[in-house]
Amino acid sequence: MTTFEIDDSPANLELKSGLGGRRSGSTAFTVHNRAPAAATARFDLLAAPQTGGPPVEIPPDDPRAGWFTIAPDREQRLEVGARLPVTVNAAMGDDAPPGDHTFYLRVVNTEGTDDDFVLSQAFRVSVPSLPPTPAPPEILRTDPQPRKFPWPQLILLSVVLIGGASGLLKLRHSPGSGAAAPRVAAGLCQWRYSPGGRADFKDLGRGPPLAQLRFGDFDGDRRTDVFLVVDRGDGSAQWMFSRGGQGPLEPLAVGPPLAALRLGDFDGDRRTDVFTATARSDGSSQWRFSSGGTAPFKDLSAGPPLDQLRFGDFDGDGRTDVFFTTAEAGGARWRMSPGGTGPAQNLAFGPPLETLDFGDFDGDGKTDVFSTAPEPSGGTRWLFSAGGAGNFQQLAVGPPLQNLRFGDFLGDGRTDVFSAVPQADGSAQWVASAGGRENFSNLAIGPGLSELGFGDFDGDGKTDVFVSVCP
């Protein structure tokens, strides 16, 4: 008789898309110690060969080896009769090979014989294909009248942004009979925002849908601006922004397309800069930024490629730092390059990049690292590491990471945890946990999580909820 058994048969692991082509998901098991003594369980994953046959271990150099983490830990001591929830988290970039991949959870008694192990039933991970991303041009240039630029399209966007739009999408503050579907004239999408996520939507301008937008403060007035690009037809793009999301579109520089860009304040002047990374002959990537999105690119340090980077102000000096991880036994070493100029500094050791998010949960002006862990009694425990340099501190228990967003909805300088609870009428109840420590409090009722963006569009210091309502 084997020491352990797996009580639950998992569903197939469903991947959900995130920013930058990332895909993530999870599936859960319950492991039961049915032996008459306590024992230590070790968890790992096996893969079914594409050619058929019994499951095999995943080689360290196989790209799939980096897809998974197991929570709470790879080894756990189970007392007699104990049942332990075990979660397999998957996360991968846009370089993951598409297709169906079959895996098994293996639970081994580390104190038993070689055959004292049990396999779960098979679960499948289906990786969809992604459209190719064009290589970014090497040179950024300012070009007030670029050749081959579709000026009629820009003029149309600007006129609509100046003119505003009719109609309102209402938010309700308590459950009701269901919000009427907003109606927008044919053509561009109506941009709208809900102040603090609590009030009725207010109209901004019109433009592309949410997936084609990014957000930053390009003029330094403390209001969030809407950033977008227009394809020039030659592999480059005209960068544009709308002040506060309601001013006419203004040209910035000409450079790489949207998929090759990230945003941050790398020179500390309180204006959003545009960041990109280009491949070097030594296998690393050259990091670069355009100050305010108008100046020629300046070189920063070199390091991992764009899809392995995250951004925040981990030292609190007002400049955006570049965050990345390096694999170590049992997890990942977190590292950051101050201002993207280096040299890289070691932070804490913890979960891999794909299972992390970021915010300032203690209000000290430094970016903290947010992660989650299964709660034995059910739900997900939220955790944060102050500045990414310390041990995890516990926050509240709530939904898993893929159901969360982050912002300062109270305006107190601390990052709050936001979620959206589906309602019977197809809308969602927006909720926020103050600092990630308090019980959820209701905000407004509106669209679901996938339809929302976030920023401070009225400059009052509180995070607003943005939508792009398309015909």
Secondary structure, 3 states (H helix, E strand, C coil): CCCEEECCCCCCECCEECHHHCEEEEEEEEEEECCCCCEEEEEEEEECCCCCCCCEECCCCCHHHHCEEEECCCEEEECCCCEEEEEEEEEECCCCCCEEEEEEEEEEECCCCCCCEEECCCEEEEECCCCCCCCCCCCCECCCCCCCCCHHHHHHHHHHHHHCCCCCCCCECCCCCCCCCCCCCCCCEEEEEEHHHCCCCEEEEEECCHHHCEEECCCCCCCCEEEEEEECCCCCEEEEEEHHHCCCEEEEEEECCHHHCEEECCCCCCCCEEEEEEECCCCCEEEEEEHHHCCCCEEEEEECCHHHCEEECCCCCCCCEEEEEEEECCEEEEEEEHHHCCCCEEEEEECCHHHCEEECCCCCCCCEEEEEEECCCCCEEEEEEHHHCCCEEEEEEECCHHHCEEECCCCCCCCEEEEEEECCCCCEEEEEEHHHCCCCEEEEEECCHHHCEEECCCCCCCCEEEEEECC
